Amino acid sequence: GQTIDVYLSFTEDGKFNMYQMLGVGRYRAYSGTWALSGTTLTGKYTDGSSWGSKYTVAVDNNTMTLTSEDGKECDHYVKKAIPESVINNAV
């Protein structure tokens, strides 16, 4: 599968921040709100549009796996701090 460079953070008050590398250069910053019902994760961006899918969440130690509702997308995240350089230089 394709590897995409993404940092994702969730806060306890239901907000998220995402930093995604698009092409070469800088990260694009996105934010919005998230909700978890059982193991189903949903989200909305600040412009009100929903994420492209609902995701099933599985956590194993420091790894979180998000699987799209149709099963075609499976994203693996490893728990670590988001580098200051990513946050400060995002557009």
N, C-alpha and C positions, 0 to 999 in steps of 0.2 A: 504493500500500500504506500500511499504518498505520506511523506513526513512533513508536517506543518509546524512551524515554530510558534508556540502559543504559551503565554503565561495567563493563569486564571486565578482570581482570588474571590473568596466568598466571605462576607461578614455575617455575624450572627443576627443583625437587624434586617437581613433579607436583601442585601445589595451585592452586586458583583462588579468586578473590574476585569477586563480582558485586554491583553496586549498581544496582537497578532502581527507577525512579520509578513508583509506583502511584498513579494519580489525581493529586490535588493535594497538595503538601506535601513529605514526606520520602521519602528513598530507603529501600528495604528491602534489607538486606544478606543475601547468600547466600554460602556457601563450600562447598568440597569438593575432590575430586580429579579430575584429567583424565588422559587418555592419548591419544597420537597414534600411529596405525599407518598408515604411508604418508601419505596425505592425509585419513584418516578420524579425526575427533576424537570422543571419547566422554567422558562425565563422570558423576560421582555426587555428589550433595549429601551433606552431613555426616550427614543422617538415613538414608543408605543407599539412597535412591531414585535411580534413573537419570534423566538428562536425558530430555526428551520425545522425543528423536531422536538418531541419530548424525548428524554433520555432515561434509560435504566442505569442506576448508579450501583457500582460494586466497589468496596474499599477493602484492600488487602495490605495491611501494614502501612507503608508510606505511598502506596500506589492507588489511584482512583481511576476506574474505568467507566467511561460513559458510552453506552450503546444506543444508537438511534432507534426510534420506534420501528422502522422498517428493517433494521438489522444491517443496513449497508454501511453504516459509519460506526467505527469503534475507536474511541480516543482514549489514550493512556496518559495520565498525568502523574508526575512524581512530586511529592511534597518537598518544597524548598522555598527559600526566600526569593522574591522577585528582585533582580538586580536594580539598584538605584538608576543605573544608566538607561535601562529599559523604560522605567517610569518617567524619568526626567526628559528623555528625548522623543517620547511618543508624540504622534500628531493626531 
